[in-house]
Amino acid sequence: MSRGASIGCAVCSSPSAPGRADPTATLPVSLPLHMSISTTSQPTYRDLLRVRGLPRLVGAALLGRIAGQMASVALVLYALERFHSPSIAGIAVFASAFPGIAMSPLAGAILDRSGRIKLIMLDYSIAAAAMALIVVLGATGVLSAGLLIGVAVLSSFTNPLSSAGTRTLFPMLVPRHLWDRANAIDSTGYVVAAVVGAPLAGVIAGVVGRPAALAATAAAYAAAALSLVRMSPLPLPQQPPSGRHVVHDAWEGLAYVARNPSLRGLAVSLSVSNLGSGLLIVALPVLVLDRLHQNAAVVGVLWALSAVSGGVAALVTGQIGSQGRERRLVLIGLLGVGAALAGMAALPDLAGVAVAMVVYGAAGGLIDIGMFSMRQRRTDPAWFGRAFAISMSLNWMGSPIGSAVAGPLIGAGLGIALVAGAGFTFAAAAAAALMIPALAGAARTLGVVGDAPRPG
């Protein structure tokens, strides 16, 4: 769950002097020539259509994210129906995400070395095969809870290749003055995916059957992979070969993120916040099916409401611009998410839960724009692959953990689980306020970040 004048990346190393602070540094000159686009006129969303390779990349990412949203809903509903256990459903969600988080440093190093498009296709293909395998194993009667979790684990390992791979391509392809709008489009892609994917999975599960929802998810992942076949090479900056082992490069990526105060603050605060989001993935179906006595399609509709409000918030914020306001957007968003989770625990009817989901989504849209923009502006482009893969995975780490502990918490009481999720999110807001530097503070700490060795 992001202008006119361009300023220097707040925590980048100077291209000409590794390890030295330069608060006024701009992007390295090795970026593609097409990125030098005049900013004299007011930039618009239509300008993004002229960025070579971006429309097709957005389309493929959208298909992959629709599949991901379908998988989140379909896997929980399938596990609840087959094993009648929120704990198993939560562990399955954990297994489908956490191993990929652990692999993110290595995945980031591979992304910095290799063709990103082929790696994105590889992950989509593996995800499609995993969803199809669960359906086949279930149909033949051999699928146990352990086997379901095992397949989820195997499919998770390559996940950072697509999630981070697509994200790193946006600031590499898009001119700097269009970053806010590109981030808004990227965030809205998650919205469209949730509006389409979550309800679609819920409707298919409710009308056709829960195995059919998994099969449709496999088809969506396959379509995402096929959409990138024979894609023309993208105009990306060339990275010189490092001559070092990929594990060494992965370790350097971890060191860079650890020394970057903005990425470090995002990792701590958002991983704690996502404990609550992970709880909600399991708690919302239980709330809708057991307490409100609705069907699986309502679960998807509620996620769609959340996504629409998040998309509106992201588009409006992207139009206004986030430069200099990234930290504030993250803080406001975290407080909004916490209020929504607390509200869900207190609101006993469907209308109240729907309002809480709208607030939850809008707050998430603010977090997305603030986080995307901060990560782009405060990361040296030479580290995009490793820094983005590690940062994204650390940020998301709380979600599978939250899903894994959701079962025991829901067993103690659904209200207790939702209040715990709200508590995690309010704690995350406090951590963000303490750990994420303001723009001026980030510039002053640039020298600390610059101590990380430059790639190559």
N, C-alpha and C positions, 0 to 999 in steps of 0.2 A: 502497500500500500503503500522545477522547472525546467528609445535608447539612442539613443543617438550616439553620444560619444563613447569611444572605447577606452577602457582603462586596463591597466596591467593586471595579470593574474595575481591575486593577493598572496599566494603562497608558492609561486613557481620559482625555480632557480633561474638565474640569468643564463641565457643560452651561451653567452660569451665567457662567463666566469662561474663554473660549477662550484656549488657550495657557498656562494656569496649572495647576500640579500640585495634585491633590487625591486623595491615596491612599485616602480614605474615600468617594470618589464612588460613587454607585449608578447604575443605568441611568437614562437620561433619562425624564422623565415623559411624553414623547410616545409611549411604547410603549402597545400596546393595553390597554384596561381589563381584558380577560379574563385578563391576565397577573398581576393582583393576586389570587392564590389563596392561601388560608391554608396555612401550612407548619407548623401546630401538630402535625398527625399525620404519621407517617412516610410519605414519598412512596413510591409503588409504580409499577411499570411500567403497571399498569392505568389510572392517572391520565392517561396519555398519550392514551388513547382518547377522553377528554372534551375534548381540545384541538381546537377547531374547525378543520377543513381538514387536520389532520395525518394521519389515517389514509389519506385519498386521496392525499395527497402522497407518503407513504411507499410506497404501492402503485405509483404511477407511477415513482418513483425506483428501486424494486426492478426493475421491468420494464426500465428503461433500463440499469441496471447489469448485469442478466443479459445484455442484448444486448451491452454493452461487453465482458464477460468472454468471450462467444462470439466476438466480433470479434477479440480478442487471440489466441485459439487458432486460429480458423478462418483468419485472414489468414496467420499463419506457416505453418500446414500447407499451405494452398493455394499459397503462394509456393514452399515447398520442393518440392512435387510438380511444379509447372509449370516452374520454372526451375532446380531442383536446386542451389540456391545459398543457404547460410545468410546470405551477405552481402546478397543481394537481399531476403531475408526480413527481416533486421534493418533495412535502409533503409526498407522498406515500413512497418514499425512506427514508425520514426522519423518518417516523413512523415505518418503518421496522428495524430501527437501534437504535434510541435514547432511547426508553424505556429499551432495554437491557443494554445500557451503564449505565443508572440510577440504574439498578439492579446488576451491576457488583460486588460491595462490598459484598452483600449477596451471590451471586453466588460463589465468591471466597472462602468465609467462608464454604459454603456447599462442595465445591471441596476439601478443606483441611480435611473435616470430613468424606466424603463418598467415595464410589467406583466411580472413574472417568469414567470408561467405561460405566456403566449403565446411568450415567448422560449425557454423550455424545450421547448415543443412544436415550435418551428421547428428547433431543433437535432436533436431526435429524427427529424423528418421528413427532414432533409438526410442524416443518417446512414443511414436506411433506403434512400433513393434511391441513395446511393453504393454500398452493399453490393449492391443489385440491379443497378446498372450494371456492376460488376465481373463478376458472373455472366453478364450478357448479352454483354459484350465477349469474355469467355472462350469462351462457347458459339459465337460467330460467328467465332472464330479470329483476331481482330484485336488481342487483348490482348498488348501487349509489356510488358516490365519498366518502361519509362518511363511507359507509359500507366497501369499499375497504381499507380505512385508518384504520378502526377499526380492521379488520382482520390482517393487517400488524402490528399494535400495539401488539395484543395478541401474534403473532408469535415471536415477538422480545424479549419478557421477558426472555426466556430461552437461548438466543443466546450465552451468555458468557460461558455456560456449555460446549459447544463444542469448541468454539474458544479458550478459555483459557484452557479448559481441555486437549486438544491435545497438546498445547504449553507447559504446565507444565510437561507433561510426557516426553518430549524429554530430558531435562537435568537430569531428575530422572532416566531414563533408560540408557542413553548413557554415557560411560566413559568421564571424563573431557577432555582428550587429543583429543577426537573426536568431541568435541562440534562444532568447526568451520565447519567441514564437515557435521555434522548433521544439523546445521543451514542452510548450503547451500542447502542440500536436502530438508529441510522444505521450504525454500524460493522458490526453484525450483518447489515444489509441487504447490505453488500458481501460478507459471508460467504455468505449464502444465494445471492447472485448467482454467486459463484464455485463453490459446491457444485452449483448447477443449470447455470449457463452453460458453464463450462469442460468438464465431463464431457459435457454435451449436444452441444456442438460437436465434441468428440473422437469421440463415438459416431457422430454423423451422418456425420462425415468418414470414419470407418473402415468403416461399414456401407453407407451410401448413396453417399457420394462427397464430396470436398472442396468442389466448387461448391455442393452441397446445404447444406453447413454455412453458407456465406455467405448463401444464400437464406433459411435459417432465421433467421440474424442480422438480415437485413432485416425479416423479419416481426416479430421481437421489438421492434425499434426502432419499427416502425409501431404496434404494440400500445401501447407506452409513450406515444406521441403521442396516440393515440385515447382513452386512459384519462383524459386531462385535458380532453377536449371538454366544453363547457358546465359547467365547474367553477365553483361560486359564488365570488364575490370573497372573497379572504382578508382577515381583520381585521388589516391591516398598518398600521404608523405611516405617516403621510403625510409625504413629503419635499417641502419647498418647492422650487419651481423655481429653479435656480441662475442662469439668465439668461446662462450662459457656454457656449462651445463644448464639445462632448463631448470633444474632444481635450485641452482645458485641464483638464477634470475628470479625465481619465485620467492626465495628468501629475501632478496633485495626489495621486492614489491611489498612484502610484509613490513620490512623496516621502514620503507617510505611512508606507508599508511600510518604506522605507529608514531612516526615523527611529525606527521602533518597534523597540526592541532585541529583543523577543521574536520578532516576525515576521521580523526580519532574521536572527536566529540560527537559527530554524526553516528559513528559505529556504536558508541556506548548508549546514547539516548534513543536511537531508533531501534536497536536490538531489544532494549527494555520495553519500549512502546509496543513492539510487535509481539511480545508475550501476550498482550491483550488481544491483538488482532488474530493470533493463532487460536486463542481460546474461543473467539467468536466464530471461527470457521466451523467448529464442532458444536458450539452452544446454540447458534442460530437454528440449525435444523432441529435440534432437540426442543428448543423453545417453540418453534412453529408446529412441529408434528405432535409433540406430547402435551405441551401446556395450552396452546391455542387451538389444537385439533384441526389444523389445516393440512393441505397436501404438499407434496414435494415441489409442485410448480410455484407455490407461494414463496418458498425459499429462494428460488431463482428471481422472482419478481422483486423481492426485498433487496437482493444484491444489485439488481438493475437500478432500483431507485437510488441506492447509494452511489452507483457508478455515474448516473446522469448528473446528480448534484456535484460530484467530484469533477466531472468534465466541464460543467458551467464555471465552477470556481477556477479551474485551471486556465480556461480560455480567457476569462476576464482578467486574471492576474497576469497571464502572458501578454495580453494587449497593453496593460498598464506598464509592465516592466518590473523586474525584481531586483535590479542592480542596487546594491546597498541595503536591500531589505530582506535578503535571503534568510538571515537568522531569525528575524521577527516573524516571517511567514511560518517557519518551522515551529516556533514557540506557540503561536496562535493555533496552528493546526493540531499540535499535540494536546493543548488544553481542550479543543473542540472534540477530539476523539475520546478523551477521558470523560467529558460530560455526556457524550452519546452513550457510552457503555454503562455509565452510572444510571442514565435515564432508562435504558432498557431493563435494568434490574427493578426499577420502580414503576414502570408502566405496564399494566397487566393485559392490555388489549392490543389488537392488531394495528389499530390506527396509531397508538402511541409508539409501538415498535417501528412502524413505517417512518414516523417523524424522526425518531432517533437514528434510523439508518440514513436519512437524508442529511442530517447533521454530520454523521460519521463520514459520509462520502465527501461532503464539501470541505471538511477539515482535512481529509486526506489529499484533496486537490491542492490545497495550500502547501501542505508538506512536500508534495511532489515537486512543485515549481521551485520552492525554496531550496530543497535538497539537490535537485538536478543542476540548478544554476550555480549553487555554491560549489558543488563538486567539480564542475567544469572550470569555473573561474579560479579555483584555488588548487588546481592540479596541473603540473607540468605536462603538456601534451605528449612528451616522450614516454610518460608513464601511464598513459590512458588505459592500455589493456590490463596491466597488472593492478593499478590503483582502482580502476572501476570494478574489476571482477572481485577483488578483495573487499572493497568498500561496500558494494552491493550485497555481497554474501554476509558480511558482518552485520549490516543493517537489518537484513532479513532473518538473521539467525534466531531471533526470539520467536518467530512465527511457528516453526515446527516444534520448538520446545513447548510453546504455549498449547499447541494442539495435543502434544503428548501428555501433558498434565491436565488437559481439559476433562478427561474421563473421571479421574478421582475427584476433582473439584466439583464437577456436575453431580457426582454421586453424593457429595456432602450437601449439595443444594445448588440449583441453577442460579439463584440470586447471588449466592456466595461466589460462584465462578465469575459472574459478570462484574460484581463489585471488585473482585481481585483484579480483573482486567483493567478496570478504571484506575485502580490504585497503581498498577504498573505504569500506565500512561501518564498519570500525574507525576510520578517519580521520574519518568523520562523527560518531562518538561523541565523539571528542576535540574536534571543533569545537563540538558541542552543549554540552559541559561548559564550554568557554571562553566561548562567545558568548551562550548563553541565560541571562538573569538568573534567580536565585531570586526568590521573590515579594517579599521585602524589597528586593532590588536593583532589581526592576522598578518598585517604588513610588518609589524614590529617583530613578530616571531618567525619571519621568513627565514632568517638565518638558521634556525633550528631545523626547519624542513630541508633546507638546502644541504645540510650535512649528509643526507642520504646520497649514496653514489649515483652518478648519472648512468643510465643504461648504455651498454656498449663500451 
